Amino acid sequence: MKSDAPDLTVLLHRINAGDKGAEGVLYEVVAPELRKYARYLMRGERADHTLQPTELVNRAYVRLAGRKLSLRDRGHFFAIVARAMRRELIDYARARKDVALVPLDALAEEHPLANDSMELALLIDELLDPMREMRPLECSIVELKCFLGLTDEETASILGLPLRTMQLRWHDARLWLFERAEAQGWQARKV
Amino acid sequence: MTADSVEHDERLMSLVEHALALPVAAREAFLSASCLDDPTLEAEVRRRVRSEERMKGFLLSPLASLFGESESVFQPGDLLNERFQVVRVVAEGGMGIVYEAWDQTLEKRVAIKCPRSEFRWRLPPEVGNATAIAHPNVCRVFEIHTIVDRDIDFLTMEFIEGSTLAERLRRGPLPLSEAKALAQQIGAGLAEAHRRGVIHGDLKAKNILLTREQNGTVRAVITDFGLALAFGVHQPTGKSEVAGTPDYMAPELFAGKSPSVASDIYALGVLFFEMVHADRPRESEALDESWTRWLTRRRRWDSVTAKCLSRDPAARYANVDNVVAAITWSGARPLLMVLIASVAAGATLWGTELVRRHADLAVPSVAVLPFGVEGMPPGNEYLSEGLADEVMDTLAQFPGIRVFARTSSFHFSNTSDGLRAIARQLGAVAVVSGQVRRTDNGRVRISAALINPFNATQLWGAEYSVEGDDLPRTEEVARQIADQVGTRLNSRSAGPIQHPHVKTQALELLLRGQYQRRLYTPESRQKAIGFFEAALAVDPQFALAHAELANTYRLLAGGGILNPQDAMPKAEAAARRALAVDANLAEGHAAMADVLKDKWDWKGAEAEYRAALSLNPNLVDAHMQYAILLSVTGRYEAALSEVQKVRALDPVGLPGAIHAASVHYNGRRFSAALQELQRARTLDPSAPTPRMWTAMVFSATGRFGEAVNEYRQAIASGDVTGATRAFYAYALAKSGARAEAQQIVQQLETGGEFVPLTALAAAYIGLDQPDEAIARLQQAYVKPDPILQYLKVEAHFDALRDRPEYLALVKKLQLP
């Protein structure tokens, strides 16, 4: 398996240099793993011990890169995987017919929980693009936390930040998103 | 990123986290108590707490998981198969959901586990194999039940209260002795399962429950036997892809082999490693490095671990019994022998010293110094005394160990001169000294040593490490230190009395509260109330926090800061709650005794003091308050003997000397009182209290000029209360300075300063206005003013003794 996989280090360096194609190649390499993970997540099995996100991404990384872990590459790898995961989940959400962008209030009645989450995910996805422009670090934090489901500790370590600093920026990021989401009519319907 | 900003974020976010962990109602008290010294920070913390409250958990659970409905199969209240009543969800794990339930047939509490994913609601029959294992270290599996019409299986199991080993290890590694004890238990359970032909298949820290037994020991219980196997977690898929918990998986499992005794032993090795490192052996070099690092300390443990972790299954132990035998035989034996030898040698050496000093107290006595604090973010000053207090409190519960009071111990420093002074002045045979320091990687190291103060040699030492953002855990470290020291000083000891387990966060809040209470300012005492209430909001079953709340309310009422009619019922309620939660808490009985004494219930108070002191003979405050009770009820000799006990525990502390003087004063042994006060003044020449008492003695014996002089100097040093000014007015009036005395009384009557009514009565006696004096005393009874307890013994009231109103009051107070 490893022999026909592209060299991860090379890929990462190309991505670093702004090569969009390389990002696509990398995405294709990790996609099967991600889709499997995404399916588990969608079944609400986040806590499944066989599929902790860090384990999963680490395993994919090890498979691709061997044991030559460079901390910077690892962080970068995670960031890309998180973005890919975001894409995967949002595509899934869009594909669901019943989430076609209906007025928000009309949605709430039928399937409050599921629709709520879908709607929120799409909203966050929309808000993340402007956020990346203004606050790239916060955006990465949101992707790692929301779409990959990493813990605070994992996120801090991957981004090379002190834990409390990460938590502070995460709080800021959530508040930023919350205020914009509220402005667009989002309401936290469940506690 | 500057160090400053890292520190700022650290402080800010840990306060935010702390506040948010409290119930909403307790947050305000916590916020105003914890960062008053820094309004900018306070505003920032408040802003974040508010926005967090507004966001109501917005985005806190990963978006992805919201896509699926996390279905809880059963709801609280459901009655399953007309037998099991579901109480609550206990845990949701990978394999399934665990509920607490009540078995109506057998009338006992059980745990129920049912698989969670929709297409696996039937349990594979192999799960039933685990029912064959009956061992204290294995969670008992009872039966598989099926709800026929819903096609759901569930498993009934022994209900075990406690946390998992994984949760424990998140707070740092275990000391070797504890790790060994747990390893033996886990090994015993695993060996029994293997004898029954059951492989665990997914042994890991999350599957080990730690439960506290009646006698206070910890029992390790392995759960989820065979579940992983039954669910096919390890089934190789033909590709290089394996599912499982990789860190615990033996190398052969990655190659597609089935779980076996050997792979369980590998997982056991990972657990052993994890217990002493709080981390898993992820990479081989980490393992190698640790070998050298720990070579001297736990060579045997590490070699057993290494053998379990052999890549080749054949190179591991043949069975778990052999693993258990290997660790049981070993331990840190060489180190332990050195320790025993030095303690034994020390004991003889100190023996003579000890007998000479305290012939009546042939028990080891120990002084605990405040911990040094280095490189910690601001706001952690309380740790210095907080840790020392915690060590003292735990040590004090060892029968047969005498712990010097904080006022005596904290008098000294950890220098060789300081140590010699401790040996000479206290007669302590051992000193505990420690240090808290932040390391470069953000962890906090707490080191402690047991020192022989006669020659400054170290008898025992240990270092503990906790996460920098996990300071509440320091309390646990303090307990471990005390346990180590306690058992070393007193091998006969049965260990401290066990109290109900307290949430660590609540304990940290308590320590912060105690620190504030001891700052002795009205503001700090009010802050202390905030902390104690916050601690109780976290853990309403925290008896000591109830007791502290009672004490603080009493202090605030007695000091006139709170209206006694509001505050004293609160104090009483808090003391009652303390005892309701933990009837074995000495501090709870002492708090209740104080409350009853304030209500003039002498008999009730005396019984409570005795209860408190039998539970903890080292409780200095209780000895002092009991001495006061004895002396105001006219039992001078008994009071004196109680004060002697204070002196033994607190030889150089000011409170001991002052209370001795006060007992002599109440017993009209004025020259003995003066001698005692003379001594107190050499202990702390700048303290106003000994001067104030000296003035009282002069005034009571008619030496008004000298009294006025002493009062003036005490007042000049600042820090005297309205009570002192009132007695000063008495002496002034008696010495002829009537106008000045009247002026003071005028100020006290109209000014904002609090003055106890009983003291004001004394001033009126000095001014020769007995009617005014009687009126104040009668008000003091109604208010009530705790100082009125001195009514019968106080020499300043002698002028009133023939008045019927006075006699009526004495009768009402039931003073003998």
HADDOCK unambig.tbl for C-alpha pairs under 7 A between the chains (distance, minus, plus):
assign (segid A and resid 41 and name CA) (segid B and resid 64 and name CA) 5.76 0.50 0.50
assign (segid A and resid 41 and name CA) (segid B and resid 65 and name CA) 5.05 0.50 0.50
assign (segid A and resid 42 and name CA) (segid B and resid 64 and name CA) 6.29 0.50 0.50
assign (segid A and resid 42 and name CA) (segid B and resid 65 and name CA) 5.83 0.50 0.50
assign (segid A and resid 42 and name CA) (segid B and resid 67 and name CA) 4.94 0.50 0.50
assign (segid A and resid 42 and name CA) (segid B and resid 68 and name CA) 4.58 0.50 0.50
assign (segid A and resid 43 and name CA) (segid B and resid 68 and name CA) 4.62 0.50 0.50
assign (segid A and resid 43 and name CA) (segid B and resid 69 and name CA) 6.97 0.50 0.50
assign (segid A and resid 44 and name CA) (segid B and resid 65 and name CA) 5.09 0.50 0.50
assign (segid A and resid 44 and name CA) (segid B and resid 66 and name CA) 7.00 0.50 0.50
assign (segid A and resid 44 and name CA) (segid B and resid 68 and name CA) 4.59 0.50 0.50
assign (segid A and resid 44 and name CA) (segid B and resid 69 and name CA) 5.96 0.50 0.50
assign (segid A and resid 44 and name CA) (segid B and resid 70 and name CA) 5.13 0.50 0.50
assign (segid A and resid 46 and name CA) (segid B and resid 65 and name CA) 6.01 0.50 0.50
assign (segid A and resid 47 and name CA) (segid B and resid 93 and name CA) 5.99 0.50 0.50
assign (segid A and resid 47 and name CA) (segid B and resid 94 and name CA) 5.39 0.50 0.50
assign (segid A and resid 48 and name CA) (segid B and resid 93 and name CA) 6.48 0.50 0.50
assign (segid A and resid 48 and name CA) (segid B and resid 94 and name CA) 3.63 0.50 0.50
assign (segid A and resid 48 and name CA) (segid B and resid 95 and name CA) 6.94 0.50 0.50
assign (segid A and resid 49 and name CA) (segid B and resid 94 and name CA) 5.19 0.50 0.50
assign (segid A and resid 49 and name CA) (segid B and resid 245 and name CA) 6.70 0.50 0.50
assign (segid A and resid 50 and name CA) (segid B and resid 243 and name CA) 5.58 0.50 0.50
assign (segid A and resid 50 and name CA) (segid B and resid 244 and name CA) 4.94 0.50 0.50
assign (segid A and resid 50 and name CA) (segid B and resid 245 and name CA) 5.86 0.50 0.50
assign (segid A and resid 89 and name CA) (segid B and resid 64 and name CA) 6.91 0.50 0.50
assign (segid A and resid 114 and name CA) (segid B and resid 66 and name CA) 6.86 0.50 0.50
assign (segid A and resid 114 and name CA) (segid B and resid 67 and name CA) 5.98 0.50 0.50
assign (segid A and resid 114 and name CA) (segid B and resid 68 and name CA) 6.85 0.50 0.50
assign (segid A and resid 114 and name CA) (segid B and resid 69 and name CA) 6.77 0.50 0.50
assign (segid A and resid 117 and name CA) (segid B and resid 63 and name CA) 6.88 0.50 0.50
assign (segid A and resid 117 and name CA) (segid B and resid 66 and name CA) 5.35 0.50 0.50
assign (segid A and resid 117 and name CA) (segid B and resid 67 and name CA) 6.07 0.50 0.50
assign (segid A and resid 118 and name CA) (segid B and resid 67 and name CA) 6.48 0.50 0.50
assign (segid A and resid 121 and name CA) (segid B and resid 63 and name CA) 6.26 0.50 0.50
assign (segid A and resid 145 and name CA) (segid B and resid 62 and name CA) 6.36 0.50 0.50
assign (segid A and resid 146 and name CA) (segid B and resid 59 and name CA) 6.96 0.50 0.50
assign (segid A and resid 146 and name CA) (segid B and resid 62 and name CA) 4.32 0.50 0.50
assign (segid A and resid 146 and name CA) (segid B and resid 63 and name CA) 5.15 0.50 0.50
assign (segid A and resid 146 and name CA) (segid B and resid 64 and name CA) 6.96 0.50 0.50
assign (segid A and resid 147 and name CA) (segid B and resid 62 and name CA) 6.20 0.50 0.50
assign (segid A and resid 147 and name CA) (segid B and resid 63 and name CA) 6.03 0.50 0.50
assign (segid A and resid 147 and name CA) (segid B and resid 64 and name CA) 5.79 0.50 0.50
assign (segid A and resid 149 and name CA) (segid B and resid 62 and name CA) 4.97 0.50 0.50
assign (segid A and resid 164 and name CA) (segid B and resid 9 and name CA) 5.70 0.50 0.50
assign (segid A and resid 164 and name CA) (segid B and resid 10 and name CA) 5.17 0.50 0.50
assign (segid A and resid 164 and name CA) (segid B and resid 13 and name CA) 5.96 0.50 0.50
assign (segid A and resid 165 and name CA) (segid B and resid 6 and name CA) 6.66 0.50 0.50
assign (segid A and resid 165 and name CA) (segid B and resid 9 and name CA) 5.47 0.50 0.50
assign (segid A and resid 168 and name CA) (segid B and resid 9 and name CA) 6.88 0.50 0.50
assign (segid A and resid 168 and name CA) (segid B and resid 13 and name CA) 6.55 0.50 0.50
assign (segid A and resid 174 and name CA) (segid B and resid 59 and name CA) 6.90 0.50 0.50
assign (segid A and resid 191 and name CA) (segid B and resid 56 and name CA) 6.37 0.50 0.50
